[in-house]
Protein backbone atom coordinates (compact mmCIF):
# COMPACT_ATOMS: atom_id res chain seq x y z
CA UNK A 1 0.00 0.00 0.00
CA UNK A 2 2.78 2.42 0.92
CA UNK A 3 4.64 1.75 -2.33
CA UNK A 4 1.52 2.44 -4.40
CA UNK A 5 0.84 5.67 -2.51
CA UNK A 6 4.45 6.79 -2.95
CA UNK A 7 4.35 6.00 -6.68
CA UNK A 8 1.08 7.92 -7.09
CA UNK A 9 2.43 10.98 -5.27
CA UNK A 10 5.67 10.86 -7.28
CA UNK A 11 3.71 10.66 -10.55
CA UNK A 12 1.46 13.54 -9.45
CA UNK A 13 4.44 15.73 -8.52
CA UNK A 14 6.17 14.91 -11.81
CA UNK A 15 3.02 15.78 -13.78
CA UNK A 16 2.65 19.12 -11.92
CA UNK A 17 6.30 20.01 -12.59
CA UNK A 18 5.97 19.01 -16.26
CA UNK A 19 2.83 21.12 -16.74
CA UNK A 20 4.51 24.02 -14.95
CA UNK A 21 7.56 23.87 -17.22
CA UNK A 22 5.37 23.60 -20.33
CA UNK A 23 3.28 26.56 -19.15
CA UNK A 24 6.40 28.68 -18.60
CA UNK A 25 7.82 27.78 -22.04
CA UNK A 26 4.50 28.54 -23.76
CA UNK A 27 4.19 31.82 -21.88
CA UNK A 28 7.73 32.89 -22.81
CA UNK A 29 7.27 31.92 -26.45
CA UNK A 30 3.98 33.85 -26.65
CA UNK A 31 5.60 36.84 -24.94
CA UNK A 32 8.52 36.77 -27.38
CA UNK A 33 6.28 36.29 -30.43
CA UNK A 34 4.52 39.56 -29.59
CA UNK A 35 7.16 42.33 -29.85
CA UNK A 36 6.22 45.31 -27.69
CA UNK A 37 7.74 47.92 -29.98
PDB file of N, CA, C, O and CB in Angstrom:
ATOM      1  N   UNK A   1       0.843  -1.199   0.000  1.00  0.00           N
ATOM      2  CA  UNK A   1       0.000   0.000   0.000  1.00  0.00           C
ATOM      3  C   UNK A   1       0.880   1.253   0.000  1.00  0.00           C
ATOM      4  O   UNK A   1       0.626   2.201  -0.742  1.00  0.00           O
ATOM      5  CB  UNK A   1      -0.955   0.004   1.230  1.00  0.00           C
ATOM      6  N   UNK A   2       1.903   1.243   0.830  1.00  0.00           N
ATOM      7  CA  UNK A   2       2.781   2.416   0.925  1.00  0.00           C
ATOM      8  C   UNK A   2       3.491   2.678  -0.392  1.00  0.00           C
ATOM      9  O   UNK A   2       3.649   3.827  -0.806  1.00  0.00           O
ATOM     10  CB  UNK A   2       3.811   2.228   2.042  1.00  0.00           C
ATOM     11  N   UNK A   3       3.922   1.597  -1.053  1.00  0.00           N
ATOM     12  CA  UNK A   3       4.639   1.751  -2.325  1.00  0.00           C
ATOM     13  C   UNK A   3       3.715   2.358  -3.376  1.00  0.00           C
ATOM     14  O   UNK A   3       4.131   3.226  -4.143  1.00  0.00           O
ATOM     15  CB  UNK A   3       5.190   0.387  -2.816  1.00  0.00           C
ATOM     16  N   UNK A   4       2.472   1.907  -3.414  1.00  0.00           N
ATOM     17  CA  UNK A   4       1.516   2.436  -4.397  1.00  0.00           C
ATOM     18  C   UNK A   4       1.265   3.918  -4.121  1.00  0.00           C
ATOM     19  O   UNK A   4       1.230   4.724  -5.050  1.00  0.00           O
ATOM     20  CB  UNK A   4       0.174   1.638  -4.358  1.00  0.00           C
ATOM     21  N   UNK A   5       1.094   4.276  -2.864  1.00  0.00           N
ATOM     22  CA  UNK A   5       0.843   5.675  -2.505  1.00  0.00           C
ATOM     23  C   UNK A   5       2.042   6.532  -2.893  1.00  0.00           C
ATOM     24  O   UNK A   5       1.878   7.619  -3.446  1.00  0.00           O
ATOM     25  CB  UNK A   5       0.547   5.813  -0.988  1.00  0.00           C
ATOM     26  N   UNK A   6       3.245   6.046  -2.605  1.00  0.00           N
ATOM     27  CA  UNK A   6       4.454   6.790  -2.949  1.00  0.00           C
ATOM     28  C   UNK A   6       4.571   6.972  -4.460  1.00  0.00           C
ATOM     29  O   UNK A   6       4.936   8.049  -4.931  1.00  0.00           O
ATOM     30  CB  UNK A   6       5.697   6.073  -2.405  1.00  0.00           C
ATOM     31  N   UNK A   7       4.262   5.919  -5.220  1.00  0.00           N
ATOM     32  CA  UNK A   7       4.345   6.001  -6.681  1.00  0.00           C
ATOM     33  C   UNK A   7       3.315   7.000  -7.207  1.00  0.00           C
ATOM     34  O   UNK A   7       3.615   7.780  -8.111  1.00  0.00           O
ATOM     35  CB  UNK A   7       4.123   4.604  -7.325  1.00  0.00           C
ATOM     36  N   UNK A   8       2.115   6.983  -6.654  1.00  0.00           N
ATOM     37  CA  UNK A   8       1.079   7.919  -7.087  1.00  0.00           C
ATOM     38  C   UNK A   8       1.474   9.360  -6.803  1.00  0.00           C
ATOM     39  O   UNK A   8       1.294  10.228  -7.657  1.00  0.00           O
ATOM     40  CB  UNK A   8      -0.241   7.600  -6.403  1.00  0.00           C
ATOM     41  N   UNK A   9       2.009   9.628  -5.617  1.00  0.00           N
ATOM     42  CA  UNK A   9       2.434  10.984  -5.268  1.00  0.00           C
ATOM     43  C   UNK A   9       3.583  11.422  -6.161  1.00  0.00           C
ATOM     44  O   UNK A   9       3.611  12.565  -6.618  1.00  0.00           O
ATOM     45  CB  UNK A   9       2.849  11.063  -3.788  1.00  0.00           C
ATOM     46  N   UNK A  10       4.529  10.527  -6.415  1.00  0.00           N
ATOM     47  CA  UNK A  10       5.671  10.856  -7.276  1.00  0.00           C
ATOM     48  C   UNK A  10       5.197  11.194  -8.683  1.00  0.00           C
ATOM     49  O   UNK A  10       5.678  12.150  -9.291  1.00  0.00           O
ATOM     50  CB  UNK A  10       6.675   9.685  -7.320  1.00  0.00           C
ATOM     51  N   UNK A  11       4.246  10.403  -9.205  1.00  0.00           N
ATOM     52  CA  UNK A  11       3.705  10.659 -10.545  1.00  0.00           C
ATOM     53  C   UNK A  11       2.970  11.995 -10.570  1.00  0.00           C
ATOM     54  O   UNK A  11       3.090  12.754 -11.532  1.00  0.00           O
ATOM     55  CB  UNK A  11       2.756   9.516 -10.982  1.00  0.00           C
ATOM     56  N   UNK A  12       2.213  12.283  -9.518  1.00  0.00           N
ATOM     57  CA  UNK A  12       1.458  13.537  -9.452  1.00  0.00           C
ATOM     58  C   UNK A  12       2.416  14.726  -9.423  1.00  0.00           C
ATOM     59  O   UNK A  12       2.210  15.707 -10.138  1.00  0.00           O
ATOM     60  CB  UNK A  12       0.537  13.557  -8.208  1.00  0.00           C
ATOM     61  N   UNK A  13       3.463  14.641  -8.599  1.00  0.00           N
ATOM     62  CA  UNK A  13       4.440  15.730  -8.516  1.00  0.00           C
ATOM     63  C   UNK A  13       5.138  15.913  -9.863  1.00  0.00           C
ATOM     64  O   UNK A  13       5.337  17.041 -10.312  1.00  0.00           O
ATOM     65  CB  UNK A  13       5.480  15.449  -7.401  1.00  0.00           C
ATOM     66  N   UNK A  14       5.507  14.816 -10.500  1.00  0.00           N
ATOM     67  CA  UNK A  14       6.170  14.905 -11.808  1.00  0.00           C
ATOM     68  C   UNK A  14       5.265  15.561 -12.843  1.00  0.00           C
ATOM     69  O   UNK A  14       5.720  16.380 -13.641  1.00  0.00           O
ATOM     70  CB  UNK A  14       6.590  13.512 -12.292  1.00  0.00           C
ATOM     71  N   UNK A  15       3.974  15.198 -12.828  1.00  0.00           N
ATOM     72  CA  UNK A  15       3.020  15.780 -13.775  1.00  0.00           C
ATOM     73  C   UNK A  15       2.874  17.279 -13.526  1.00  0.00           C
ATOM     74  O   UNK A  15       2.834  18.062 -14.474  1.00  0.00           O
ATOM     75  CB  UNK A  15       1.645  15.081 -13.665  1.00  0.00           C
ATOM     76  N   UNK A  16       2.793  17.687 -12.252  1.00  0.00           N
ATOM     77  CA  UNK A  16       2.652  19.115 -11.920  1.00  0.00           C
ATOM     78  C   UNK A  16       3.884  19.884 -12.393  1.00  0.00           C
ATOM     79  O   UNK A  16       3.758  20.963 -12.971  1.00  0.00           O
ATOM     80  CB  UNK A  16       2.448  19.312 -10.387  1.00  0.00           C
ATOM     81  N   UNK A  17       5.071  19.336 -12.151  1.00  0.00           N
ATOM     82  CA  UNK A  17       6.299  20.007 -12.585  1.00  0.00           C
ATOM     83  C   UNK A  17       6.334  20.098 -14.108  1.00  0.00           C
ATOM     84  O   UNK A  17       6.700  21.136 -14.658  1.00  0.00           O
ATOM     85  CB  UNK A  17       7.550  19.257 -12.060  1.00  0.00           C
ATOM     86  N   UNK A  18       5.955  19.017 -14.793  1.00  0.00           N
ATOM     87  CA  UNK A  18       5.974  19.010 -16.257  1.00  0.00           C
ATOM     88  C   UNK A  18       5.016  20.060 -16.814  1.00  0.00           C
ATOM     89  O   UNK A  18       5.372  20.805 -17.726  1.00  0.00           O
ATOM     90  CB  UNK A  18       5.604  17.614 -16.796  1.00  0.00           C
ATOM     91  N   UNK A  19       3.797  20.120 -16.264  1.00  0.00           N
ATOM     92  CA  UNK A  19       2.835  21.116 -16.741  1.00  0.00           C
ATOM     93  C   UNK A  19       3.319  22.521 -16.440  1.00  0.00           C
ATOM     94  O   UNK A  19       3.103  23.435 -17.236  1.00  0.00           O
ATOM     95  CB  UNK A  19       1.461  20.887 -16.106  1.00  0.00           C
ATOM     96  N   UNK A  20       3.976  22.707 -15.295  1.00  0.00           N
ATOM     97  CA  UNK A  20       4.513  24.020 -14.946  1.00  0.00           C
ATOM     98  C   UNK A  20       5.585  24.454 -15.933  1.00  0.00           C
ATOM     99  O   UNK A  20       5.589  25.598 -16.388  1.00  0.00           O
ATOM    100  CB  UNK A  20       5.082  24.005 -13.529  1.00  0.00           C
ATOM    101  N   UNK A  21       6.493  23.542 -16.266  1.00  0.00           N
ATOM    102  CA  UNK A  21       7.559  23.869 -17.219  1.00  0.00           C
ATOM    103  C   UNK A  21       6.967  24.180 -18.591  1.00  0.00           C
ATOM    104  O   UNK A  21       7.375  25.140 -19.244  1.00  0.00           O
ATOM    105  CB  UNK A  21       8.573  22.706 -17.325  1.00  0.00           C
ATOM    106  N   UNK A  22       6.006  23.368 -19.024  1.00  0.00           N
ATOM    107  CA  UNK A  22       5.370  23.598 -20.331  1.00  0.00           C
ATOM    108  C   UNK A  22       4.662  24.958 -20.327  1.00  0.00           C
ATOM    109  O   UNK A  22       4.748  25.704 -21.302  1.00  0.00           O
ATOM    110  CB  UNK A  22       4.357  22.454 -20.666  1.00  0.00           C
ATOM    111  N   UNK A  23       3.975  25.272 -19.251  1.00  0.00           N
ATOM    112  CA  UNK A  23       3.284  26.557 -19.152  1.00  0.00           C
ATOM    113  C   UNK A  23       4.252  27.724 -19.244  1.00  0.00           C
ATOM    114  O   UNK A  23       3.972  28.713 -19.921  1.00  0.00           O
ATOM    115  CB  UNK A  23       2.504  26.638 -17.852  1.00  0.00           C
ATOM    116  N   UNK A  24       5.397  27.615 -18.561  1.00  0.00           N
ATOM    117  CA  UNK A  24       6.399  28.683 -18.599  1.00  0.00           C
ATOM    118  C   UNK A  24       6.949  28.841 -20.016  1.00  0.00           C
ATOM    119  O   UNK A  24       7.086  29.962 -20.505  1.00  0.00           O
ATOM    120  CB  UNK A  24       7.550  28.390 -17.605  1.00  0.00           C
ATOM    121  N   UNK A  25       7.266  27.722 -20.678  1.00  0.00           N
ATOM    122  CA  UNK A  25       7.818  27.778 -22.039  1.00  0.00           C
ATOM    123  C   UNK A  25       6.802  28.399 -22.992  1.00  0.00           C
ATOM    124  O   UNK A  25       7.157  29.249 -23.809  1.00  0.00           O
ATOM    125  CB  UNK A  25       8.220  26.361 -22.529  1.00  0.00           C
ATOM    126  N   UNK A  26       5.532  27.977 -22.893  1.00  0.00           N
ATOM    127  CA  UNK A  26       4.497  28.538 -23.759  1.00  0.00           C
ATOM    128  C   UNK A  26       4.323  30.026 -23.494  1.00  0.00           C
ATOM    129  O   UNK A  26       4.184  30.815 -24.429  1.00  0.00           O
ATOM    130  CB  UNK A  26       3.165  27.804 -23.553  1.00  0.00           C
ATOM    131  N   UNK A  27       4.331  30.409 -22.228  1.00  0.00           N
ATOM    132  CA  UNK A  27       4.187  31.820 -21.881  1.00  0.00           C
ATOM    133  C   UNK A  27       5.334  32.650 -22.433  1.00  0.00           C
ATOM    134  O   UNK A  27       5.109  33.733 -22.973  1.00  0.00           O
ATOM    135  CB  UNK A  27       4.107  31.988 -20.373  1.00  0.00           C
ATOM    136  N   UNK A  28       6.566  32.155 -22.305  1.00  0.00           N
ATOM    137  CA  UNK A  28       7.730  32.893 -22.808  1.00  0.00           C
ATOM    138  C   UNK A  28       7.662  32.997 -24.332  1.00  0.00           C
ATOM    139  O   UNK A  28       7.918  34.061 -24.896  1.00  0.00           O
ATOM    140  CB  UNK A  28       9.054  32.203 -22.371  1.00  0.00           C
ATOM    141  N   UNK A  29       7.320  31.902 -24.990  1.00  0.00           N
ATOM    142  CA  UNK A  29       7.272  31.924 -26.454  1.00  0.00           C
ATOM    143  C   UNK A  29       6.182  32.883 -26.938  1.00  0.00           C
ATOM    144  O   UNK A  29       6.385  33.590 -27.925  1.00  0.00           O
ATOM    145  CB  UNK A  29       7.022  30.502 -27.012  1.00  0.00           C
ATOM    146  N   UNK A  30       5.034  32.921 -26.264  1.00  0.00           N
ATOM    147  CA  UNK A  30       3.984  33.853 -26.648  1.00  0.00           C
ATOM    148  C   UNK A  30       4.431  35.289 -26.391  1.00  0.00           C
ATOM    149  O   UNK A  30       4.159  36.184 -27.192  1.00  0.00           O
ATOM    150  CB  UNK A  30       2.685  33.549 -25.883  1.00  0.00           C
ATOM    151  N   UNK A  31       5.119  35.503 -25.270  1.00  0.00           N
ATOM    152  CA  UNK A  31       5.603  36.843 -24.938  1.00  0.00           C
ATOM    153  C   UNK A  31       6.633  37.323 -25.965  1.00  0.00           C
ATOM    154  O   UNK A  31       6.657  38.495 -26.341  1.00  0.00           O
ATOM    155  CB  UNK A  31       6.216  36.855 -23.526  1.00  0.00           C
ATOM    156  N   UNK A  32       7.481  36.393 -26.408  1.00  0.00           N
ATOM    157  CA  UNK A  32       8.522  36.770 -27.383  1.00  0.00           C
ATOM    158  C   UNK A  32       7.939  36.939 -28.788  1.00  0.00           C
ATOM    159  O   UNK A  32       8.453  37.724 -29.584  1.00  0.00           O
ATOM    160  CB  UNK A  32       9.641  35.710 -27.408  1.00  0.00           C
ATOM    161  N   UNK A  33       6.871  36.204 -29.089  1.00  0.00           N
ATOM    162  CA  UNK A  33       6.281  36.287 -30.433  1.00  0.00           C
ATOM    163  C   UNK A  33       5.462  37.569 -30.612  1.00  0.00           C
ATOM    164  O   UNK A  33       5.040  37.890 -31.723  1.00  0.00           O
ATOM    165  CB  UNK A  33       5.394  35.062 -30.700  1.00  0.00           C
ATOM    166  N   UNK A  34       5.241  38.296 -29.515  1.00  0.00           N
ATOM    167  CA  UNK A  34       4.515  39.565 -29.591  1.00  0.00           C
ATOM    168  C   UNK A  34       5.455  40.705 -29.199  1.00  0.00           C
ATOM    169  O   UNK A  34       5.496  41.093 -28.032  1.00  0.00           O
ATOM    170  CB  UNK A  34       3.255  39.544 -28.668  1.00  0.00           C
ATOM    171  N   UNK A  35       6.210  41.248 -30.160  1.00  0.00           N
ATOM    172  CA  UNK A  35       7.163  42.327 -29.853  1.00  0.00           C
ATOM    173  C   UNK A  35       6.425  43.562 -29.378  1.00  0.00           C
ATOM    174  O   UNK A  35       5.466  44.003 -30.010  1.00  0.00           O
ATOM    175  CB  UNK A  35       8.025  42.669 -31.086  1.00  0.00           C
ATOM    176  N   UNK A  36       6.873  44.119 -28.262  1.00  0.00           N
ATOM    177  CA  UNK A  36       6.218  45.307 -27.695  1.00  0.00           C
ATOM    178  C   UNK A  36       6.963  46.564 -28.145  1.00  0.00           C
ATOM    179  O   UNK A  36       7.446  47.342 -27.323  1.00  0.00           O
ATOM    180  CB  UNK A  36       6.170  45.229 -26.134  1.00  0.00           C
ATOM    181  N   UNK A  37       7.046  46.746 -29.454  1.00  0.00           N
ATOM    182  CA  UNK A  37       7.745  47.920 -29.976  1.00  0.00           C
ATOM    183  C   UNK A  37       6.758  49.071 -30.118  1.00  0.00           C
ATOM    184  O   UNK A  37       7.139  50.161 -30.544  1.00  0.00           O
ATOM    185  CB  UNK A  37       8.422  47.606 -31.339  1.00  0.00           C
TER     186      UNK A  37
END
